[in-house]
Amino acid sequence: MKPLFDSGELKLVYDTFTPDWNNSTAQSEMEAALTQNKNNIQIAYVANDGMANAAIQALKAQKLNGKTLVTGQDATTSGIQNILLGDQSMTVYKAIPKEADATAQLVAALSTGTLPSGLVNGKTKMKPGNEALSVLAVPVSVTISNVAQTVIADNFVPKAELCKGLPTTGLPAEVTVLIKGFCS
């Protein structure tokens, strides 16, 4: 994001760390950001889906949900539901089976005292001056266009769980059609 801020393409109007990634605190912080900026917030870059949902609640109170881009992470059921409803633009998904497979391969290699050939693809900075060899999984940006091919196809979020409780009335027509089509 820094290059976008430095170039002036984006303007950072509010930046805060939410202790313990607390959802209630995140909602209060979003409310403060909206107040401080007279509701002129175009993007809410949020660390996870729980806090994104809290930011969406603050946006709903100002009738800005679906108008302000909101990001999240973890591909939770509520995050995916918010994407289907048009209130969240994306979430980050990291395929747990791929992470588990890499972990198993690392444990197997390390248990024999060898380096995991071909598996290490990066380094993670530790304390100043130290690095740890790492296996870095490629995260996937989940949007309305690839929900079915990612989290649903991997059964990370079962379709029945995702569709349970989603409203099908009182929404914009295009959202209602999308949800009925997706959940039928």
BELGIZI-V199802 format. One record per pair of residues at least 4 apart in sequence whose C-alpha atoms are under 8 Angstrom apart, sorted by the first residue. I is the first residue (numbers start at 1). J is the second residue. If there is no record, write none. Layout:
I,J
I,J
This chain:
1,5
2,6
3,7
4,8
4,9
4,10
5,9
5,10
5,11
5,12
13,33
13,37
13,41
14,33
16,29
18,22
18,25
18,26
19,25
21,25
21,26
21,47
21,48
21,51
22,26
22,51
23,27
23,50
23,51
23,53
23,54
24,28
24,51
24,54
25,29
26,30
26,51
26,54
26,55
27,31
27,51
27,54
27,55
27,57
27,58
28,32
28,58
29,33
30,34
30,55
30,58
30,59
31,35
31,55
31,58
31,59
32,36
33,37
33,39
33,41
34,38
34,39
34,40
34,41
35,39
37,41
39,62
41,68
42,67
42,68
42,69
43,68
43,69
43,70
44,52
44,55
44,68
44,69
44,70
44,71
45,70
45,71
45,72
46,51
46,52
46,70
46,71
46,72
46,73
47,51
47,52
47,71
47,72
47,73
48,52
48,71
48,72
48,73
48,74
48,91
49,53
49,71
49,72
49,73
49,74
49,75
49,76
49,78
49,79
49,91
50,54
50,72
50,78
50,79
51,55
51,72
52,56
52,70
52,71
52,72
52,79
52,88
53,57
53,78
53,79
53,82
54,58
55,59
55,70
56,60
56,65
56,70
56,87
56,88
57,61
57,65
58,62
59,63
59,64
59,65
59,68
60,64
60,65
64,68
65,87
66,86
66,87
66,88
67,87
69,87
69,88
69,89
70,87
70,88
70,89
70,90
71,88
71,89
71,90
71,91
72,79
72,88
72,90
72,91
72,92
73,79
73,91
73,92
73,93
74,91
74,92
74,93
74,94
75,79
75,80
75,91
75,92
75,93
75,142
75,151
75,157
76,80
76,157
77,81
77,157
77,161
77,162
78,82
78,162
79,83
79,88
79,91
80,84
80,91
80,147
80,162
81,85
81,162
81,163
81,166
82,86
82,87
82,88
83,87
83,88
83,89
83,90
83,143
83,144
84,144
84,175
84,178
84,179
85,175
85,179
86,175
89,143
89,144
90,141
90,142
90,143
90,144
91,141
91,142
91,143
92,139
92,140
92,141
92,142
93,139
93,140
93,141
93,142
93,151
94,99
94,137
94,138
94,139
94,140
95,99
95,139
95,154
95,156
96,100
97,101
98,102
98,137
99,103
99,137
100,104
101,105
102,106
102,119
102,135
103,107
104,108
105,109
105,116
106,110
106,116
106,119
107,111
108,112
109,113
109,114
109,115
109,116
110,114
110,115
110,116
116,120
119,135
120,133
120,134
120,135
120,136
121,133
121,134
121,135
121,136
122,133
122,134
122,135
122,136
123,131
123,132
123,133
123,134
123,135
124,131
124,132
124,133
124,134
125,129
125,130
125,131
125,132
126,130
126,131
126,132
127,131
142,146
142,147
142,150
143,147
146,150
147,151
147,152
148,152
148,153
149,153
149,154
150,154
151,155
151,156
151,157
151,158
152,156
152,157
152,158
152,159
155,159
157,161
157,162
158,162
159,163
159,183
160,164
160,183
162,166
163,183
166,179
167,171
168,176
168,179
168,180
169,176
171,175
171,176
172,176
173,177
174,178
175,179
176,180
177,181
178,182
179,183
180,184
